[in-house]
Amino acid sequence: DHKNNYHHHHHHDKSSTTLPWLLPSSRRKSYAQRAQQLFEYYYSSNSSSNSSSSSSSSSSSHTTTTLDAQCIASVVEAWARQQSSCTYEHKHSDHCAQMAESHLETLEIIYANASSKSIHLDYQAANINTTTTTTTTTTTTTTIVDGDAVYHVKINPKQETQREFSRRMLAYATSDVLEAYARANLFQSSMKVDILLKRIKELAQDHIQESYNNIHCFDTSQDHHHQDHPQPQPQPSQYPPYPTAQSYTSAILAHSRDGRRKGKSAYTAAQRADNLLREMIIRCNGNLEHDLWNPNNHWKDFQITTTTTTTNTTTITHDSFEKKKKRKNRNGISSNKSNSSSSSSSSSTIYSGHCPDVVAFNAVMTAWGNCRNRVGAADKAESILNFMEDLYFHTKESPSSSLSSSMKVIPDVVSYNAVISAWCSKTMEEAAIVRAESIKKRMEDLANGIGRSSGNAFLPVAPDAFTYNSCIHGWIRAGLGRKSAENADRLLREMMASPTLCKHINSKNFGAVLRSWTKCHGSPQDVEFGLQKAISLLGEMEHLALSPGKGGNVKPDVVAYTTLIHAFATSGLPNCDHLAMDQFEQMLFKKFCKPNVRTFSSVILALANARREGNDIRARDMIASMKEMGVRPNSYSLNYVINCCAGSCKEEEGWERKMKAFKIALSAFQDIRNYSKTTATNGENKNLNSGEHLEAMRKEYGPNSFTYAFFVKACTNLLYSDEKRARIVLRTFEECCNNGYLSNEVICRIVQALPPDVIMEKIIQSKNREIDVTNLNIHNFPLDWSKNTKDK
């Protein structure tokens, strides 16, 4: 049945059954595809041999079935570990994971049809390392199992049945598919890994239940024998196929990445990752009823109480087996496996292979950091870090404790950086960035061996470049104006003073601090002070770029120049246009980088905000310079030109000067409309979907609500004839409404441009004299007219 199912889901022609190494090198494809071809060849040859010898024995059919399960599991492993970039026919990142998952259904059918007869296989595998501790009076048995050997166990061939083998292969393959989906980082990866992890747990429970049933059947038959001649008690043939630490860690990483994805709940992803980490710790250390991350509960409350080891055995025990032994003792049946003279006994299994490593802890802290402004998220990340730190130092002080032997986690720089990033991701909170800097100070103390009050407190976690960058951006997000800029600059100076960190400073570090200085809004003195600091910092970048060996990777880029020019444009200073033009000319002269569309747009914005005579001509020349340099003006650039023309002429100037400015504004307005029409008819980028491409081009180069508002403003300020102004404004209003860009700003400009009777007749189309045209807003018009604006 399972062979028919495989052929039903995996069609192949005769050419696909050729051995891959007999094919030309150009047709051998990837390793996973070669494994697939080899497996199909095995199936085709095996099917033909089985049809010719239909009278084969049952034992050979059992062996064939188990080998089929092992072969399918190997193919799953090949697909799961195949790099997506190495596939020739399929370039999607989810293809390898989906191909691996497609074989699980066949393994499920093999497992469902598997019998309980023993099989004989000859393969090399690792032993399960177990340690059993016993005491007198009250015996506590703790079995430590190395879970990393879960799928590679040396088993007595007489004990493992066909069903147990197929179960182990299915669990092995399911774990591989789980890790493949976690690496693929797809939108549905977290959902997939949860389903697969649940299936592995179900397989482990099936193993436990079947072992329990076998022991129950043994006890029923044992009651009919004499007590002086007890029969050997059946033992579980293998360790239950619980999910390994790698499977848990992969699932945690999938949820951690899922919190950064658009449309996903970061808090839900972090909570799920946190629960998986708790599950790992509980499975590794027993049932812990305390809140692991609660700072009020010391980690010693979670310690498993054990004593010095006196007897070592290699028996794998489980709670269900021990409960059965207790019932036997109460019924007067003594166990010949007991080596202690205890009056009461208990046992617990510590699965050392399930203990989380530092990667799992870091992933959970990163997941909490992705919650950003969620209340309590950063606190949870820091509490996990405190748990790791306390556990590490206790392991050094008491290496013989049971918790120390089962969990050995050493916090690294990534651990502390994850918590710092969690605090720095909060916006407009000074307390959060202060908390982050306190953790940075703790890293420095631990690196110097003075982080804790007791004994040796050394931990190699000196702050690195990521630590400082996180704190710098944290101060910028705090939005404290001059205070944020001063602290960000202080951190940059600390990096430059460090012999190790100064090599990692680049233009982005300087650019972030420069941006913080440009945001010193408040009093005019703070604004000028911030701009002076920004100019000085940009000059320092230029000096470092011209000094080989001193600046490292520091070089003024277009972002730094554009940030400073935009700061001049929005500063409100009366000479902002001169400052912006001077900086722009220095940028062109020093030739560190070329200006982009945002650079030109910022210069034109400065010309518009200065409202100086002749700036309309300078703005027109700036558009011409953009086209000469191969930079395409977008809607922002042309909107600023229209606005610049609307405010460049005074009221007392003649109509000839105003008409010249209006022609510049009209030319820019027509350019925006023509860009939109050209994009709608001739798409430029053929690689993108046409619908998505047209929408992106419309937003970048097409008209918007500001386009119509600025043009109506230009008509009001520059057109002398009332009749001509009314005709142009009404046509502009009609086009604005048809495109869905009617906003409150456009309505305000319409009211200023037209007399009330024209508004009542042509726009509102009502004879009701009680309507106040000065209080009109978008709610007085159809919703379809403002469908593309942000006004509500």
C-alpha positions in Angstrom: 0.0 0.0 0.0 2.7 2.4 0.9 4.5 1.7 -2.4 1.4 2.4 -4.3 0.9 5.6 -2.4 4.4 6.7 -3.2 4.0 6.1 -6.9 0.7 8.0 -6.7 2.3 11.1 -5.3 5.6 10.9 -7.0 5.2 10.3 -10.7 8.4 9.7 -12.7 9.2 8.6 -16.2 11.8 6.0 -17.3 14.5 8.6 -17.6 14.2 9.5 -13.9 15.0 5.9 -12.9 18.5 6.1 -14.3 21.3 6.2 -11.8 22.4 9.8 -11.3 26.1 9.1 -11.7 25.4 7.6 -15.1 23.8 10.8 -16.3 25.8 13.6 -17.9 27.2 16.1 -15.5 24.8 18.8 -16.7 21.8 16.6 -15.7 22.9 15.4 -12.3 21.4 18.5 -10.6 21.7 19.0 -6.8 22.5 16.4 -4.2 18.9 16.2 -3.0 17.7 15.6 -6.5 20.3 12.9 -7.0 19.1 11.2 -3.8 15.6 11.5 -5.2 16.6 9.9 -8.5 18.5 7.1 -6.7 15.5 6.4 -4.5 13.2 6.2 -7.5 15.6 3.8 -9.1 15.6 1.6 -6.0 11.8 1.6 -6.0 11.5 0.7 -9.6 14.1 -2.2 -9.3 12.6 -3.4 -6.0 9.1 -3.4 -7.4 10.1 -5.5 -10.4 11.9 -8.0 -8.2 8.9 -8.3 -5.8 6.5 -8.9 -8.7 8.8 -11.8 -10.0 9.1 -13.4 -6.6 5.6 -13.2 -5.2 6.2 -16.1 -2.8 8.7 -14.3 -0.7 8.8 -15.0 3.0 7.2 -12.6 5.6 10.6 -11.9 7.2 12.0 -10.6 4.0 9.0 -8.4 3.5 9.4 -6.9 7.0 13.1 -6.2 6.2 12.2 -4.6 2.9 9.6 -2.4 4.6 12.0 -1.2 7.2 14.7 -0.5 4.6 12.1 1.5 2.7 11.4 3.6 5.8 15.1 4.2 6.2 15.6 5.1 2.5 12.7 7.5 2.6 14.0 9.1 5.8 17.4 9.6 4.0 15.7 11.3 1.1 13.9 13.6 3.5 17.2 14.4 5.1 18.8 15.2 1.7 16.0 17.6 0.8 15.9 19.2 4.3 19.6 20.0 4.2 19.7 21.1 0.6 20.6 24.7 0.2 17.7 26.4 -1.7 20.2 28.3 -3.9 21.7 25.1 -5.2 18.5 23.8 -6.8 18.4 24.1 -10.5 14.8 24.0 -11.4 13.2 25.6 -8.4 14.5 28.9 -7.0 11.9 29.4 -4.2 13.2 29.1 -0.6 10.3 26.9 0.4 10.8 24.3 -2.3 13.3 22.1 -0.4 11.2 22.1 2.7 8.1 21.2 0.7 9.8 18.4 -1.1 11.0 17.0 2.2 7.5 17.2 3.7 6.0 15.5 0.7 7.6 12.2 1.8 6.2 12.2 5.3 2.9 10.9 4.2 4.5 7.7 2.9 6.4 7.3 6.2 3.1 7.7 8.1 1.5 4.9 6.0 4.5 2.6 6.7 4.3 3.4 10.4 0.5 2.8 10.5 0.9 -0.6 8.7 4.0 -1.7 10.6 3.8 -4.9 12.7 5.3 -5.7 16.1 7.6 -8.4 14.9 11.3 -8.1 15.6 13.7 -7.1 12.8 17.4 -7.6 12.4 19.4 -4.7 11.1 23.2 -4.2 11.1 24.1 -0.5 11.4 26.5 1.5 13.5 25.1 3.9 16.1 25.9 5.6 19.3 25.0 4.4 22.8 22.7 6.2 25.1 24.6 7.4 28.1 22.6 7.1 31.3 23.6 7.6 34.9 21.4 6.3 37.8 21.9 7.7 41.3 20.6 5.9 44.5 20.6 6.6 48.2 19.6 4.7 51.3 16.5 5.3 53.5 14.7 7.5 50.8 16.0 6.7 47.4 15.9 9.2 44.6 16.8 7.8 41.2 17.8 10.3 38.6 18.5 9.0 35.1 20.4 11.3 32.8 19.8 10.5 29.2 21.8 12.0 26.3 19.0 13.0 24.0 21.3 13.8 21.1 21.5 10.1 20.4 17.7 9.8 20.1 17.8 8.7 16.5 21.2 6.9 16.5 20.8 4.3 19.2 22.6 1.0 19.4 19.7 -1.4 20.0 19.5 -5.1 20.6 18.3 -6.5 17.2 16.0 -8.9 19.1 14.3 -6.1 20.9 13.5 -3.5 18.2 10.3 -4.2 16.3 9.3 -3.1 12.8 6.9 -0.6 14.3 9.5 0.9 16.6 12.0 1.2 13.8 9.5 2.9 11.5 8.5 5.2 14.3 12.1 6.2 14.8 12.5 6.9 11.1 9.3 8.9 11.0 10.5 11.0 14.0 13.9 11.4 12.4 12.4 12.6 9.1 9.8 14.9 10.9 12.6 16.6 12.8 14.5 17.2 9.5 11.4 18.8 7.9 10.9 20.9 11.0 14.5 22.3 10.8 14.1 22.8 7.0 11.0 25.0 7.5 12.7 26.9 10.3 15.7 27.7 8.0 13.4 28.7 5.1 12.0 31.6 7.2 8.7 31.7 5.4 5.5 33.3 6.4 4.0 30.0 7.5 7.2 28.6 9.0 6.1 29.0 12.7 2.8 27.3 12.0 4.5 24.4 10.2 7.1 23.9 13.0 4.4 23.8 15.6 2.5 21.1 13.8 5.7 19.0 13.2 6.8 19.4 16.8 3.5 18.2 18.0 3.7 15.2 15.8 7.1 14.2 17.2 5.7 14.4 20.7 2.8 12.2 19.6 5.3 9.6 18.4 7.0 9.7 21.8 3.8 9.2 23.6 2.9 6.3 21.3 6.2 4.7 22.3 5.5 5.2 26.0 2.0 3.8 25.7 3.1 0.7 23.8 5.9 0.0 26.3 3.5 0.4 29.2 1.0 -2.0 27.5 3.8 -4.6 27.1 4.7 -4.3 30.8 1.1 -4.6 31.7 0.7 -7.8 29.7 3.9 -9.1 31.3 2.5 -8.5 34.8 -0.7 -10.3 33.9 1.2 -13.4 32.8 3.6 -13.1 35.7 0.8 -13.6 38.3 0.4 -17.2 37.1 4.0 -18.1 37.8 5.7 -19.0 41.0 7.3 -16.1 42.8 10.6 -18.0 43.3 11.1 -18.2 39.5 10.3 -14.7 38.2 10.5 -14.1 34.4 12.8 -11.4 33.1 10.9 -8.1 33.0 10.6 -6.6 29.5 12.5 -3.3 29.0 11.7 -0.6 26.6 13.7 -1.3 23.4 14.8 2.3 22.9 14.6 5.8 24.2 11.3 7.5 23.4 11.8 9.7 20.3 11.2 13.1 22.0 12.1 16.2 20.1 15.7 17.0 20.3 17.3 20.2 21.5 18.0 21.1 17.9 14.3 20.7 17.0 13.2 22.8 19.9 15.8 25.5 19.0 14.8 25.5 15.4 11.1 26.0 16.4 12.2 28.9 18.8 14.2 30.5 16.0 11.2 30.3 13.6 9.0 32.0 16.1 11.6 34.6 16.9 11.9 35.5 13.2 8.2 35.4 12.8 7.8 38.4 15.2 9.6 40.7 12.8 7.3 39.8 9.9 4.7 42.3 8.8 1.2 41.2 9.7 2.3 38.9 12.5 1.8 39.4 16.2 5.2 39.9 17.8 3.9 39.3 21.3 2.2 36.0 20.3 5.4 34.8 18.6 7.5 35.8 21.7 5.1 34.0 24.0 5.2 30.8 22.0 9.1 30.9 21.8 9.1 31.5 25.6 6.8 28.5 26.2 9.0 26.3 24.1 12.1 27.3 26.1 10.3 26.6 29.4 9.3 23.2 28.0 12.9 22.4 27.3 14.0 23.4 30.8 11.3 21.4 32.4 12.1 18.3 30.3 15.7 18.7 31.2 15.3 19.3 34.9 11.9 17.8 35.9 8.6 19.5 36.7 9.3 23.0 37.9 6.2 24.7 39.3 7.8 28.1 39.7 7.9 31.0 37.3 11.4 30.6 35.8 11.8 34.3 34.9 10.3 35.8 38.0 13.1 37.7 39.7 11.4 37.1 43.1 12.0 33.3 42.7 15.7 32.5 43.0 16.9 29.9 40.6 17.8 27.6 43.5 14.0 27.0 43.9 14.2 25.2 40.6 17.1 22.9 41.5 16.5 19.1 41.5 17.5 17.7 44.9 19.9 14.8 44.4 22.8 13.3 46.4 26.2 11.9 45.7 26.1 9.1 43.1 26.7 5.7 44.6 25.6 3.2 41.9 25.8 3.5 38.2 23.6 1.5 35.9 22.6 1.7 32.2 18.8 1.1 32.7 16.6 3.6 30.9 13.6 4.3 33.2 10.4 6.2 32.8 7.8 7.5 35.3 5.2 5.1 33.9 7.5 2.1 34.5 8.3 3.2 38.0 4.6 3.6 38.9 4.0 0.0 37.7 6.9 -1.2 39.9 5.4 0.6 42.9 2.1 -1.2 42.3 3.9 -4.5 42.1 5.6 -3.9 45.4 2.3 -3.1 47.0 0.9 -6.4 45.7 3.8 -8.3 47.3 5.9 -8.8 44.2 9.5 -7.8 44.7 11.7 -6.6 41.8 15.0 -8.3 41.2 16.3 -5.1 39.6 16.5 -3.2 42.9 20.0 -2.5 44.2 19.1 -0.4 47.2 17.6 -1.1 50.6 15.2 1.9 50.5 11.8 1.9 52.2 10.4 4.1 49.4 11.8 4.8 46.0 11.2 7.4 43.2 12.9 8.3 40.0 13.1 11.1 37.5 14.6 11.2 34.0 16.8 14.1 33.0 17.0 14.3 29.3 20.4 16.1 28.9 20.0 16.3 25.2 17.0 18.5 25.5 18.7 21.1 27.6 18.6 24.5 25.8 21.8 26.1 24.7 22.7 29.8 24.5 21.2 30.0 21.0 17.8 29.1 22.3 18.0 31.6 25.1 19.2 34.4 22.8 16.4 33.6 20.3 13.7 34.0 23.0 15.2 37.3 24.3 15.3 38.5 20.7 11.7 37.5 20.2 10.7 39.6 23.3 12.8 42.5 21.9 10.7 42.4 18.7 7.6 43.4 20.7 9.1 46.9 20.8 6.6 49.1 22.8 4.7 46.2 24.3 4.5 46.7 28.1 6.7 44.2 30.0 8.4 42.7 26.9 11.9 44.2 27.6 11.5 43.2 31.3 11.0 39.6 30.4 14.0 39.6 28.1 16.1 41.0 31.0 14.8 38.5 33.5 15.8 35.6 31.2 19.3 37.2 31.0 19.4 37.3 34.8 18.4 33.7 34.9 21.3 32.7 32.6 23.8 34.8 34.5 22.8 33.4 37.9 22.8 29.8 36.5 26.3 30.3 35.0 27.9 31.6 38.1 26.2 29.0 40.3 27.6 26.3 37.9 31.1 27.7 38.6 30.6 27.7 42.3 28.8 24.3 42.6 29.8 22.2 39.6 28.5 19.0 41.2 24.9 20.1 41.6 22.2 18.3 39.4 21.1 21.6 37.8 24.7 22.4 36.9 25.3 19.0 35.4 22.2 19.1 33.2 22.3 22.8 32.1 25.5 24.5 31.1 24.6 27.8 29.6 27.2 30.6 29.2 25.8 34.1 28.4 27.6 35.7 25.5 27.7 39.1 24.0 24.7 38.3 21.9 22.7 37.6 25.0 23.4 41.0 26.5 22.9 42.7 23.1 19.5 41.1 22.7 18.3 42.7 26.0 19.9 46.0 25.2 18.2 46.0 21.8 14.9 45.2 23.5 15.2 48.3 25.7 16.4 50.5 22.9 13.5 49.6 20.6 11.1 51.5 22.8 10.4 55.0 21.5 10.0 58.3 23.5 11.1 56.6 26.8 14.2 58.0 28.5 14.0 55.3 31.3 14.3 52.5 28.7 17.6 53.8 27.2 18.9 54.4 30.7 18.2 50.8 31.5 20.0 49.7 28.4 23.1 51.7 29.3 23.0 50.1 32.8 23.3 46.7 31.1 26.2 48.0 29.0 27.8 49.0 32.2 27.2 45.5 33.6 29.0 44.1 30.5 32.0 46.2 31.1 32.1 45.2 34.8 31.8 41.5 34.0 34.6 41.8 31.4 36.8 43.4 34.1 35.8 40.7 36.7 34.0 43.1 39.0 30.4 42.5 38.0 29.3 40.5 41.1 29.9 40.7 44.7 31.0 37.0 45.2 34.2 35.4 44.0 35.3 35.3 40.4 32.9 37.3 38.4 34.7 37.3 35.1 32.7 36.9 31.9 34.0 37.7 28.4 31.2 40.0 27.4 32.8 43.3 26.7 30.5 45.6 24.7 31.0 45.5 21.0 30.0 47.7 18.1 26.5 46.4 18.1 26.1 47.3 21.7 27.1 50.9 21.1 25.1 51.2 17.9 22.0 50.0 19.8 22.4 52.5 22.5 23.1 55.3 20.0 19.9 54.5 18.2 18.1 54.1 21.5 18.9 57.7 22.4 17.8 58.9 19.0 14.4 57.1 19.4 14.0 58.7 22.8 13.4 62.0 21.1 14.8 64.2 23.8 16.3 66.8 21.5 19.7 68.1 22.6 20.0 65.6 25.4 19.6 62.7 23.0 22.2 64.1 20.7 24.7 64.8 23.5 24.4 61.2 24.7 24.6 59.7 21.2 27.7 61.8 20.6 29.2 60.7 23.9 28.8 57.0 22.9 30.4 57.7 19.5 33.4 59.3 21.2 33.7 56.2 23.5 33.9 54.0 20.4 36.5 56.2 18.8 38.6 56.0 22.0 38.6 52.2 22.1 41.5 50.5 20.3 39.2 47.6 19.3 36.0 49.4 18.5 37.5 52.3 16.5 38.1 49.9 13.7 34.4 49.1 13.4 33.2 52.7 13.1 31.7 53.5 9.8 29.7 56.1 8.1 26.4 54.8 9.5 27.6 55.5 13.1 28.5 59.1 12.2 25.3 59.5 10.2 23.1 58.4 13.1 24.8 60.9 15.5 24.6 63.6 12.8 20.9 62.9 12.5 20.4 63.3 16.2 22.1 66.7 16.2 19.8 67.9 13.4 16.8 67.0 15.6 17.6 69.5 18.4 14.3 71.2 18.0 13.1 73.7 20.6 14.5 77.1 21.1 16.3 78.8 18.2 19.6 78.6 20.2 19.2 74.8 20.4 18.5 74.6 16.7 21.5 76.6 15.8 23.7 74.7 18.2 22.6 71.4 16.8 23.2 72.5 13.2 26.7 73.7 14.1 27.5 70.4 15.7 26.1 68.6 12.6 28.3 70.7 10.3 31.4 70.0 12.6 30.6 66.3 12.6 30.3 66.2 8.8 33.7 68.0 8.5 35.2 65.4 10.8 33.9 62.7 8.5 35.5 64.4 5.5 38.8 64.8 7.4 38.8 61.1 8.4 38.1 60.1 4.8 41.2 62.0 3.6 43.4 60.6 6.4 44.3 56.9 5.5 44.5 54.6 8.5 42.6 56.9 10.9 39.1 56.9 9.6 38.7 53.2 8.9 35.4 52.9 7.0 34.3 56.5 7.6 33.5 58.4 4.5 30.8 61.0 3.9 27.9 59.5 2.0 24.8 60.9 0.4 22.7 60.1 3.5 24.9 62.4 5.6 24.8 65.3 3.2 21.1 64.9 2.5 20.3 64.8 6.3 22.2 68.1 6.9 20.6 69.8 3.8 17.1 68.7 4.9 17.8 70.0 8.4 18.6 73.4 6.9 15.4 73.3 4.9 13.2 72.6 7.9 15.1 74.7 10.5 13.0 77.8 10.0 16.1 80.0 9.7 15.7 83.0 7.4 18.8 82.1 5.4 18.0 78.3 5.2 18.1 78.4 1.4 21.6 79.9 1.4 22.9 77.3 3.9 21.3 74.4 1.9 22.7 75.7 -1.4 26.2 76.2 0.1 26.2 72.6 1.5 25.0 71.3 -1.8 27.8 73.0 -3.7 30.4 71.7 -1.3 29.0 68.2 -1.9 29.5 68.6 -5.6 32.9 70.1 -5.2 34.4 67.5 -2.8 33.0 64.6 -4.9 32.7 62.1 -2.0 29.4 61.0 -3.4 26.7 62.0 -5.9 23.4 63.6 -4.9 20.2 61.6 -5.3 16.6 62.6 -5.7 16.2 63.2 -2.0 19.2 65.6 -2.0 17.7 67.7 -4.8 14.3 67.6 -3.2 15.7 68.9 0.1 17.4 71.8 -1.7 14.2 72.7 -3.5 12.3 72.5 -0.2 14.8 75.0 1.4 14.1 77.3 -1.6 10.4 77.0 -1.1 10.5 77.6 2.7 12.7 80.7 2.4 10.1 82.4 0.2 12.8 84.6 -1.4 12.4 86.4 -4.7 14.0 84.5 -7.6 13.9 81.1 -5.8 11.4 79.9 -8.4 14.0 80.2 -11.1 16.6 78.5 -8.9 14.1 75.6 -8.3 13.5 75.3 -12.1 17.3 75.2 -12.6 17.6 72.5 -10.0 15.2 70.3 -11.9 17.2 70.9 -15.0 20.4 69.9 -13.2 18.7 66.7 -11.9 17.8 65.6 -15.5 21.4 66.4 -16.7 22.8 64.2 -13.9 20.5 61.3 -14.7 18.3 61.8 -11.6 14.6 61.5 -12.3 12.5 64.1 -10.4 9.7 62.5 -8.4 6.4 64.0 -7.2 8.1 65.4 -4.1 10.6 67.4 -6.1 8.0 68.8 -8.5 5.6 69.5 -5.7 8.2 71.6 -3.9 8.8 73.5 -7.2 5.1 74.3 -7.4 5.0 75.5 -3.8 8.2 77.5 -4.3 6.6 79.3 -7.3 3.5 80.0 -5.3 5.5 81.9 -2.6 8.3 83.4 -4.5 6.5 86.6 -5.7 5.2 89.4 -3.6 1.8 91.0 -4.0 3.2 94.3 -5.3 5.1 92.7 -8.2 3.7 93.0 -11.7 1.7 90.5 -13.5 4.5 89.7 -15.9 6.8 88.4 -13.1 3.9 86.4 -11.6 3.0 84.9 -14.9 6.6 83.8 -15.4 6.5 82.0 -12.0 3.1 80.5 -12.8 4.5 79.1 -16.0 7.2 77.3 -14.0 4.6 75.9 -11.6 2.3 74.9 -14.5 5.3 73.1 -16.2 6.0 71.2 -13.0 2.3 70.3 -12.6 2.2 69.0 -16.2 5.3 67.0 -15.6 3.7 65.1 -12.7 0.6 64.4 -14.8 2.6 63.3 -17.7 4.8 61.0 -15.6 1.6 59.4 -14.3 0.1 58.9 -17.8 3.4 57.5 -19.2 3.7 55.1 -16.3 0.1 53.9 -16.8 0.7 53.1 -20.5 4.4 52.0 -20.6 5.7 50.1 -17.6 9.4 50.4 -17.0 10.4 47.5 -14.9 9.4 44.3 -16.6 10.6 42.1 -13.7 7.8 43.3 -11.4 4.1 42.4 -11.5 2.4 45.0 -13.7 -0.2 45.9 -11.1 2.3 46.2 -8.3 4.7 48.1 -10.5 2.1 50.6 -11.7 1.0 51.3 -8.1 4.6 51.9 -6.9 5.2 54.2 -9.9 2.0 56.1 -9.2 3.0 56.7 -5.6 6.5 57.8 -6.5 5.9 59.9 -9.6 2.2 60.5 -9.9 0.2 63.4 -8.4 -1.1 63.4 -4.8 -3.2 65.7 -2.6 -0.2 68.0 -2.1 0.2 68.4 -5.9 -3.4 69.8 -6.2 -3.2 71.9 -3.1 0.1 73.5 -4.1 -1.1 74.2 -7.7 -4.4 75.8 -6.4 -2.2 77.9 -4.1 -0.1 79.0 -7.1 -3.3 79.9 -9.1 -4.5 82.0 -6.1 -1.2 83.9 -5.7 -0.1 84.3 -9.3 -3.1 84.6 -11.6 -4.5 88.1 -12.0 -7.7 87.4 -13.9 -10.6 86.1 -11.7 -12.3 84.4 -14.6 -9.2 82.6 -15.7 -8.3 81.6 -12.2 -11.8 80.2 -11.5 -11.7 78.2 -14.7 -8.3 76.6 -14.0 -9.1 76.0 -10.3 -12.5 74.3 -11.1 -10.8 71.9 -13.6 -8.1 71.1 -11.1 -10.8 70.4 -8.5 -12.6 68.1 -10.8 -9.4 66.1 -11.6 -8.5 65.9 -8.0 -11.9 64.4 -7.0 -11.8 62.0 -9.9 -8.4 60.7 -8.7 -9.5 60.4 -5.1 -7.1 63.0 -3.7 -9.5 65.5 -2.2 -8.1 66.5 1.2 -8.9 69.2 3.8 -5.8 71.2 2.5 -7.2 71.2 -1.0 -10.6 72.4 0.2 -8.9 75.2 2.2 -7.0 76.3 -0.9 -10.2 76.1 -3.0 -12.0 78.4 -0.5 -9.2 80.9 -0.7 -9.1 80.8 -4.6 -12.9 81.1 -5.4 -15.6 83.4 -4.2 -18.4 81.9 -2.1 -21.1 82.0 -4.8 -18.9 80.1 -7.3 -18.2 77.5 -4.6 -22.0 77.1 -3.9 -22.9 76.8 -7.5 -20.0 74.8 -9.0 -18.7 72.8 -6.2 -21.4 72.2 -3.5 -24.1 72.6 -6.2 -26.6 73.8 -3.6 -28.8 76.9 -3.3 -28.9 76.7 0.5 -27.5 80.0 1.8 -27.1 78.7 5.3 -24.0 76.6 4.4 -20.8 78.1 5.7 -18.2 77.6 2.9 -15.4 78.5 5.2 -16.0 75.4 7.4 -16.1 72.9 4.6 -14.2 69.6 5.0 -14.0 66.2 3.3 -17.1 65.0 5.2 -19.2 67.4 3.1 -18.3 65.5 -0.1 -18.6 61.9 -1.3 -16.1 59.4 0.3 -14.9 58.3 -3.1 -13.4 61.7 -3.7 -10.9 61.3 -0.9 -10.2 57.5 -1.1 -6.5 58.0 -1.7 -5.8 60.5 1.1 -4.9 60.1 4.7 -7.6 62.5 5.9 -10.4 60.8 7.8 
